Amino acid sequence: MAYVITQACCNDVSCVEVCPVNCIHPTPDEAPFATTEMLYIDPDTCIDCGACVDECPVDAIAADNELTPEQEPYLEINAAYFRRYPIGPDWPEPRTRRKIPAERGTLRVAIVGSGPAACYAAMDLVSHSAVQVDIFDRLPTPYGLVRAGVAPDHQSTKGIGDVFRSAIGHKNSQCYFNVEVGTHITHDELLAHHHAVIYAVGAASDRKLNIPGEDLAGSHAATEFVAWYNGHPDFADRTFDLSGERAVIVGNGNVALDVARALVSDPEDLARTDIAEHALEALRKSNIREVVVVGRRGPAQAAYTNPELLALGQIPGVDVIVDPGEIELDPASRAMVDDPDVEPRIALKVQQVEGFARRTPTEGNKRIVLRFLASPVELSGDGAVEAITLERNELVETDGRLEARPTGETETLATSLVLRSIGYRGTPVAGLPFDDRRGVIPNEGGRVIDPATGAPVPGVYTAGWIKRGPSGVIGTNKQCSTETVEKILDDFIAGKLPEPVADRDKLATLVAERRPEHVDYRGWLQIDKQEKARGAAAGRARQKFVSIEEMLAASRLES
């Protein structure tokens, strides 16, 4: 028997660290880790010890003889990785852990944000006894996109929050939730109370289509829709027109597939999750029966991952429709798919889509239509979206890259809801430099850089999407944050960080004066407890509070 990693994998690498025979790859020290969709277990090396199962924070690992029919494709997905990257004697040596010399004293670090990158950084920092961490978030609740971005039907993935609890609840951590840096406390004040400040604020905005009609009612960012159905307080009062029978999603990454599933899944299945109550009621009344997912390039270049594509074809009562004529590969893509030295994940994407194209739809089912080689050129309607015009593309190889080039051939689809899902984008942070082209804080390995001088800004660091751009999955942030923490430790040990001019008690006093409504770790535990109790009473995983006022009231309840 061997163990198999399945769809829920978050690339957290906790399993890598406990495996006694090093059969889980890629590790953070290996080049494929930067682009891998998930981690993989070598079936020929696994010794069936089960250590990885106990360690996995999202229950993504199962024994090969216990896989459900839906999970069985992961036997081949895991094995295929090791045919491409056979285990050999040239494994990278594990990194040595830094130690803070006793004479350096206590390192004090502020972290702005409480999503995955922030929590991984906090976990790494508080593992050193000589480090104190203060965590700030503008919302009363932590975990960022784990709470507000992961799809409701991926409840196991949200289990990573239990791991993050060890960071925000650590004796050396202090939480200041419902506190906005730049409003209630300034960047300079954070620096005055800490040796270093890490900005892990994510990428809060979305990219635009820049086409006529994009601002019509019924045209939204998919990120807004995701935040709405996840109960984010900034988006709880949004409305989306679900009265038509067709919705169109522009973009074909994982977020696009999340939204497509939410629109056509049986609401009673979603009712067992932590989806926001207002979204559940709206989806129960929805008339949408077809979701068209539009990608500008071909199936070999699609941005979604294989696990998400596989799950798309397993939704009860939903057909995945693909036009065989849209998946005929151009010569360069065919050569890439057939090349044994190319990542197997690309060939698998194509194989899955080809399989969808061969399926016979079931009468009466809802539909997800995967469209390739098409780009939107206009949204039209009288005051609201009534149609989208798509232009067919062809792939042209230019300087070794395949580019989507418009052909002039267009078609128009009737729709009342268009959701653009073409990427997140970071926004500037007051007082810090910003790379507007890339949408990130300029940095080198996490050290924030002054573009004018090319020198590091003393004591200022970054991690996560605002550091590297919106890429990877939850666990990708672990390695990203580790890199940043290593830079902080290097600079602290070398005496390069300015000493704080005020202590931790003065920080607590300052926050209490500026923001008496702040929520500490105990307050978050009360919110968490009440949401779970509300969910249990309704037969659900959790029933979230969706307004700041409700959250604050729950945080003040006594145990």
C-alpha positions, 0 to 999 in steps of 0.5 A: 500500500502507498499513500496518494495526495489528492485534490485538496493539496495546499502545497503547505509542505508539512508532509515533506518535513515529516516524511522519513524516506523523502518520497514527497516532492517537489520540496521547496528546495527543488526548481519545480516547486515554484510552479507545481500544482500540488505535491506528489508521493512516489508510490515506489518509495512510500513505506506506508508509515502514515506520518504525512496523513497525520501532518496534512492540514487539509486532509488531502492524503489517503491510502491508495486502497481507500480512494473514492472513485472520484479520487482514483485519477490521483494514482496516475497523477502522482505516479506521472510526476515521478516518471518526469522527475525520478527520485535520485541521489541528488536531492537538495540538502535541507536548509540549516535553521538560523539561531538568534544569538542571546546577546542580540536580545528580543526581535520585535516584528509587526505583520500587516495582514493576517492571510496565509503569507502573514500567518506563515511568517508569524509561525516561522518567527515565533518558533524562535523564543527571542521573537515577539510578533504583533499582527494587524488586520483591518477586519475583525477576523483573520486568515484573509483569502482562506476565509474570504477566497477559498470556495465554500465547497472546499471545506477541507482546504479551509482547515489550514486555519487550524494550523494558522491558529498556532501562529496567531494564538502563540504566547509571543504573538499579539493580535490587533484585528479591526485595526487599519494601518494607515488609518488607526496607526501609521507606518512610522508608528509601527516602525517606532515600536518594532525592529521590522514591519512585514507587509503581507496585504495580498492583492486586493483589486482585480484586473480590467478587461478594458473593453466597451461596456465593461462598466454596465450593470451586470458586469463584475469582477469575479473577486467581488462575487467570491467575496460575496458568497464567502461573506466578506463584510465589504461585499455582503450587500452586493447584488448579482443578476441571476435572473437569466439562464446564462452567465459568462466568466472571462478567464479560466483560472481556478477562481473562474472554475470556483465561480462556475461551480457555485453558479450551477451546483445544487444549493442544497449541497452548498447549504452544508458549507460555510457559504454566506446565507445571503448568497445561498438564498440568492443561488436558490432563486437563481435561473442560471443553467449554463455558465460559459468559461472563456479562455483566450488561449488553448487548453494547453495554456489554460491557467486552471490546475488539473485537480480543479479541472478534474473536480469540475467534471464530477459535479452531480447534475452538471455537464461539462461541454467542450466543442471539439473544434476549439481544442485542436492543438496548433503544432507548437502546442501539440509538440509541447504536449507530446514532448516527454520532457515537458511537464505531465500536467500540461498533457493531462489538462489537454487529455481531460478537456479532450475527454469532456469533448467526447462526453454525451450531455445528459438531457436536463442537466445544467452546463459548464461550457469551456471555451478556448481561443476566444477574447471578449471585445464588447459588452452591450445592453440598454443600461445593463449587460444583455450580450457579450461579443467574443472574437476568435483567436489563433495561437502564433509563435513569436520569439519562442512564445505562443501569443493569442492573435485575433482573427476578426471572426466574432460571435455574440452570446446573450447573457445578463451576467459577466464576471471577469476573472483575469487576475488579482492585482496589488494596490499601493501601500501608503508610505511605501514604494510601489511597482505600478506595472507589476502591482507589487511592492518592489523588493529583493527576496522580501526586503523592500527596495527604494527604486530611487537608490536601489537600497533596502528600506531599513526595517521594511519587508514584504511577503505573499502576493504583494511581494511576488504577484498573485501566483501559486496556492496557499502553501506557496506562501510558506516558502515565500514567507520563509525567504522574507523571515530569513532576510529579517533574521540576517539583518537583525543578527547583523545589527542592521535594524534600527532599535524600537523607541517604544516598547510593547506596552506602549503599543498596546496603549496606543492602539487602545486609544486610537481603536478601542474597538480592536479585537484581540485573539480571545475576541477572534476565538469568540467570533469563531465559537459563535459562528461554529455554534450557529452553523451546527444549529443549522446543520452547516460547517459554519454560519458566518457573521457578515457585518462588522457590527455582528463580529464585534458584538460576538467578540465581546461575548464571555465564554 
